[in-house]
Amino acid sequence: MVLADILRTAFPVCADPAGWAEALAAPLARFDIGQQRLGHFLAQVGYESGQFNHILENLQYRSAARLVQVWPHHFANEEAARPYLGQDQLLGNVVYAGKLGNGDAASGDGYRFRGRGLIQITGRGNYAEAGHALDLDLLAKPELLEQKEHAALSAAWFWASRGLNPLADQAADEQHMENFSRISERINGSTRSVPERFQLYRRLAPLLA
């Protein structure tokens, strides 16, 4: 089965499986993400991007309760979160201030370097690292990661640069989840969404057999 058909079958709401297959082909080869590793990779990037439909972090929250849930270290309660509802730029600059190589809230780095690409590259430091590795001026033009070819390339680079290929060399099942959970944590910083990511992996596995 060709990659476009795999994406079309595994991610039924993907708007452009053929386009993403084309964008992914060279990066997968460049970073040695072969068939065994591909199920892990596609499950993770498919989850991160909402089945390849979202490559720019959405900071337009409409619920104060959701803000508290997502950013508990910044918002102790809904009253504290309410001023940030619908204020994506303000929110990004506050929650990412002083993190991942960003300056303070006034610098604007948090919003400017919010998550982009299939694996949501986030923060000035990560943009600089990716740009250097991929010969892209991402500090001057962070929006480059909103283009399919660069979104795919940056995801494959991030995957390889974080040592995920060796972790993806073994198939995962319900009794052997350690490596799968490690991959999820290195990408997302959390294991909360492992069950959802694993469901995508299970859907992909027979297509890649």
Secondary structure, DSSP 4 states (H G I P E B T S, - for coil): --HHHHHHHH-TT-S-HHHHHHHHHHHHHHTT--HHHHHHHHHHHHHHTTTTT--B-------HHHHHHH-TTT-SSHHHHGGGTT-HHHHHHHHTTTSTT---GGGTHHHHT--BTTTTB-SHHHHHHHHHHHT--TTT-GGGGGSHHHHHHHHHHHHHHTTHHHHTTS--BTTB-HHHHHHHHHHHS-STTHHHHHHHHHHHHHHH-
